[in-house]
Amino acid sequence: MACPRRRRRARLRRAADVRVALVVIAIVIAGCGGAPRSRATTSSATPVVLPVSDWRAAYSDRRALRSMVGAASYYHDSLAGRSTASGEPYDPTEYTAANRDLPFGTVLRIVRIDTGRSVIVRVNDRGPFGRRRRLLDLSRAAAEELGMIERGVVRVRAEVLELGER
């Protein structure tokens, strides 16, 4: 016959095992509950691409919803054809930009602070990342219009003209 102490320990172990099992089951059920969530950035979304003349006409007199000031750089040509975070390929001839926080499809007016030259772009990528906290990465076409190819990095004011969908 087992001593009372051993029986008590065995009973406590079984109770602890049952509690652990219940916690595991609760975690599994909580993780499986609810409808499946769709990713915010799907490659099946068709981006809105307007010709440059239509961009200027549509947004030339639009007031800024918000402004940000910071440094902007531009994508190197070797990245052409690679997939952006929105799923569309990077095209150096389109007027696009990368920003860490703004939703894809957001339309921005980028104004170079030292010259006053401006361009209208659409956010389709995430970045820039790294130690130097730049505000934007611009496509080659947008950088050429701002006249920043030789400098590489310039101070800009980014004016949000229309927020994209998250």
Secondary structure, DSSP 8 states (H G I E B T S, - for coil): ---HHHHHHHHHHHHHHHHHHHHHHHHHHHHH-S-----SS-TTS------HHHHHHHHTT---SEEEEEEEEE--GGGTT-B-TTSSB--TTS-EEE-SSS-TT-EEEEEETTT--EEEEEEEE----SSS--SEEE-HHHHHHHT-TTTS-EEEEEEEEE----
